[in-house]
Amino acid sequence: MLEEGLLSEGIEKGKVIPITKPGKEDTTNPSKFRPISLINFGEKVLEKMLINRIMHHRYTNNLLIQNQFGFTPKKSTTDVAIAVKEFVEDVLREGLITILVSLDGKCAFNAALCPRILTTLKEFNCTRNLYNLTKSYFSQRIAVMSTNTVQVEREVSKGCPQGSCCGPGFWNIQYNSLLNLEFRKQIKAINGIHHAAKGCMMNSIGTHSTILHTFRAWHHRTFTSS
């Protein structure tokens, strides 16, 4: 399958188990559930092989963005804190001010557009079989959820299955384009969800608004464009 870049028929079906998020037990909002997707053992092994090959290609060709700390080997939230600390200290030494904004994408895993991930793989110059296998992986996916008396099946056209081996890797690939956005020298994007800007009091608000506009435009291209 790795050589041909095609999945076997029927391997794309996943059983969804809704797990209640901590602290949201009493709410009636459906978003209180985390939809964990269970797949068969064969696909689990294939997922691991696929994402390992893609990540190997990414690391060996130096395609890893240095400011990407999430789901990255040998990096953690401590490294994020250190990166922010060093940025702020540099600003203070220059006698300037810092604006720090933290952004959290709601349902980001569920909203990921598969064509955007495939486009990034093309930009990475991934081998044809890895590209085709990823394309097949995202094609004709079926989510199944059962209760005591009812079973519902739905075709899934976007999103990374939560609980899958590929999810974290495809998450990083999805956000690679955000960390590659061109900002002015005084601006630094970190981990795909943070940005910091330094400048004088006079233009700090304008800089802040410009950055958020850039992020909104990126979000529209990545999560809502067809």
C-alpha positions as CSV (number, residue, x, y, z in Angstrom):
1,M,0.0,0.0,0.0
2,L,2.8,2.4,0.7
3,E,4.3,1.9,-2.7
4,E,1.0,2.3,-4.6
5,G,-0.3,5.1,-2.4
6,L,-3.8,3.6,-2.0
7,L,-5.7,2.3,1.0
8,S,-7.7,-0.9,1.0
9,E,-11.4,-0.5,0.6
10,G,-13.3,-0.1,3.9
11,I,-10.3,0.9,6.0
12,E,-11.5,4.5,6.2
13,K,-14.4,3.8,8.7
14,G,-14.0,4.9,12.3
15,K,-16.2,4.4,15.3
16,V,-16.8,7.6,17.2
17,I,-16.9,7.5,21.0
18,P,-18.0,10.8,22.6
19,I,-15.9,11.5,25.7
20,T,-17.1,14.3,28.1
21,K,-14.5,17.0,28.5
22,P,-13.4,17.7,32.2
23,G,-15.5,20.4,33.9
24,K,-18.3,20.3,31.3
25,E,-20.4,17.4,32.7
26,D,-23.4,19.6,33.5
27,T,-23.8,21.5,30.2
28,T,-26.2,20.4,27.5
29,N,-24.0,21.9,24.7
30,P,-22.8,19.2,22.3
31,S,-19.4,20.8,22.3
32,K,-18.9,19.3,25.8
33,F,-18.0,16.0,24.1
34,R,-14.6,15.2,22.5
35,P,-15.3,12.8,19.6
36,I,-12.6,10.1,19.9
37,S,-12.3,8.1,16.7
38,L,-11.5,4.4,17.0
39,I,-10.2,2.6,13.9
40,N,-9.2,-1.0,13.2
41,F,-5.7,-2.3,14.1
42,G,-4.5,-2.4,10.5
43,E,-5.3,1.3,9.8
44,K,-3.7,2.2,13.1
45,V,-0.4,0.6,12.0
46,L,-0.7,2.2,8.5
47,E,-1.4,5.6,10.1
48,K,1.8,5.3,12.2
49,M,3.9,4.3,9.2
50,L,2.5,7.1,7.1
51,I,3.0,10.0,9.5
52,N,6.5,8.6,10.5
53,R,7.5,8.7,6.8
54,I,6.1,12.2,6.3
55,M,7.8,13.5,9.5
56,H,11.1,11.9,8.5
57,H,10.9,13.7,5.2
58,R,10.1,17.0,7.0
59,Y,13.0,16.7,9.5
60,T,15.7,15.4,7.1
61,N,14.9,18.3,4.6
62,N,14.9,20.9,7.4
63,L,11.3,21.8,6.8
64,L,10.6,22.2,10.5
65,I,9.7,25.7,11.6
66,Q,11.8,26.6,14.7
67,N,8.9,28.4,16.4
68,Q,6.7,25.3,16.2
69,F,6.7,23.7,19.7
70,G,3.5,21.7,19.6
71,F,3.6,18.0,19.0
72,T,7.3,18.3,18.3
73,P,10.0,15.9,19.6
74,K,12.3,17.3,22.3
75,K,10.1,20.5,22.6
76,S,7.6,21.4,25.3
77,T,5.5,24.2,26.8
78,T,8.6,25.2,28.8
79,D,10.4,26.0,25.5
80,V,7.5,28.2,24.5
81,A,7.8,30.1,27.8
82,I,11.5,30.6,27.3
83,A,11.1,31.8,23.7
84,V,8.5,34.4,24.9
85,K,10.7,35.4,27.8
86,E,13.7,36.0,25.6
87,F,11.6,38.0,23.1
88,V,10.3,40.3,25.9
89,E,13.7,40.7,27.4
90,D,15.1,41.9,24.1
91,V,12.3,44.4,23.8
92,L,12.8,45.8,27.3
93,R,16.5,46.3,26.7
94,E,15.6,48.5,23.7
95,G,13.2,50.5,25.9
96,L,10.1,49.5,23.9
97,I,6.8,47.9,24.8
98,T,5.4,44.5,24.0
99,I,2.0,43.4,23.0
100,L,1.3,39.6,23.4
101,V,-1.8,38.0,22.0
102,S,-2.7,34.3,22.5
103,L,-5.1,32.8,20.0
104,D,-7.0,29.5,20.4
105,G,-8.7,28.0,17.4
106,K,-12.1,26.6,18.3
107,C,-12.5,23.0,17.1
108,A,-9.3,23.4,15.0
109,F,-8.9,19.6,14.6
110,N,-12.5,19.3,13.3
111,A,-12.2,22.3,11.0
112,A,-9.0,21.3,9.2
113,L,-9.4,21.2,5.4
114,C,-7.8,18.2,3.8
115,P,-6.9,20.0,0.6
116,R,-4.8,22.5,2.6
117,I,-2.8,19.7,4.1
118,L,-2.3,18.1,0.7
119,T,-1.1,21.5,-0.7
120,T,1.5,21.8,2.1
121,L,2.7,18.3,1.3
122,K,3.2,19.4,-2.3
123,E,5.2,22.4,-1.0
124,F,7.3,20.0,1.0
125,N,8.0,18.0,-2.2
126,C,6.8,14.8,-0.5
127,T,7.2,11.6,-2.6
128,R,4.3,10.8,-4.8
129,N,3.3,7.6,-2.9
130,L,3.1,9.5,0.4
131,Y,1.1,12.3,-1.2
132,N,-1.3,9.8,-2.8
133,L,-1.6,7.7,0.4
134,T,-2.5,10.8,2.4
135,K,-5.0,11.8,-0.3
136,S,-6.5,8.3,-0.1
137,Y,-6.5,8.5,3.7
138,F,-8.7,11.6,3.6
139,S,-11.0,10.3,0.9
140,Q,-14.4,8.6,1.6
141,R,-14.0,8.6,5.4
142,I,-17.0,7.4,7.3
143,A,-17.7,8.2,11.0
144,V,-20.0,5.8,12.8
145,M,-21.7,6.5,16.2
146,S,-24.0,4.0,17.9
147,T,-26.4,4.2,20.9
148,N,-28.4,1.3,22.4
149,T,-30.9,1.4,19.5
150,V,-29.6,3.7,16.8
151,Q,-26.5,3.7,14.6
152,V,-25.7,6.7,12.5
153,E,-23.1,6.9,9.7
154,R,-21.8,10.2,8.1
155,E,-19.3,10.9,5.5
156,V,-16.5,13.1,6.8
157,S,-15.1,15.7,4.4
158,K,-12.7,17.7,6.7
159,G,-10.9,17.4,10.0
160,C,-8.3,15.0,11.5
161,P,-9.8,12.1,13.5
162,Q,-9.2,12.8,17.2
163,G,-7.2,10.0,18.8
164,S,-5.5,9.1,15.5
165,C,-1.7,8.6,15.1
166,C,-1.7,11.1,12.2
167,G,-3.7,13.9,13.9
168,P,-0.8,15.7,15.7
169,G,1.5,15.5,12.6
170,F,-1.2,16.8,10.2
171,W,-2.0,19.5,12.8
172,N,1.6,20.8,12.5
173,I,1.5,20.5,8.7
174,Q,-1.8,22.5,8.7
175,Y,-0.2,25.3,10.8
176,N,3.1,25.4,8.9
177,S,1.7,28.1,6.6
178,L,0.8,30.3,9.6
179,L,4.3,30.2,11.0
180,N,5.7,31.0,7.5
181,L,3.7,34.2,7.2
182,E,5.9,37.2,6.6
183,F,5.9,39.8,9.4
184,R,8.0,42.8,10.1
185,K,11.2,42.2,12.0
186,Q,9.6,43.3,15.2
187,I,7.0,40.6,15.1
188,K,7.4,36.9,16.1
189,A,4.9,34.1,15.7
190,I,5.3,31.2,18.1
191,N,3.8,27.8,18.1
192,G,1.1,28.8,15.6
193,I,-1.2,30.3,18.3
194,H,0.9,33.2,19.8
195,H,2.3,36.4,18.4
196,A,4.3,39.2,20.0
197,A,4.9,42.7,18.6
198,K,7.2,45.3,19.8
199,G,7.2,49.0,19.0
200,C,6.7,52.5,20.5
201,M,3.4,53.5,22.1
202,M,2.5,55.5,19.1
203,N,2.1,52.7,16.6
204,S,1.5,49.6,18.9
205,I,-2.3,49.6,18.4
206,G,-2.0,49.9,14.6
207,T,0.6,47.0,14.6
208,H,-1.7,44.9,16.8
209,S,-4.6,45.4,14.4
210,T,-2.6,44.6,11.3
211,I,-1.4,41.3,12.8
212,L,-4.9,40.2,13.7
213,H,-6.1,41.1,10.2
214,T,-3.3,38.9,8.8
215,F,-4.3,36.0,11.1
216,R,-8.0,36.4,10.1
217,A,-7.0,36.3,6.4
218,W,-4.9,33.1,7.0
219,H,-7.7,31.5,9.0
220,H,-10.2,32.2,6.2
221,R,-7.9,30.7,3.5
222,T,-7.1,27.7,5.7
223,F,-10.4,26.7,7.3
224,T,-13.1,28.1,5.1
225,S,-11.8,28.3,1.5
226,S,-12.7,25.4,-0.8
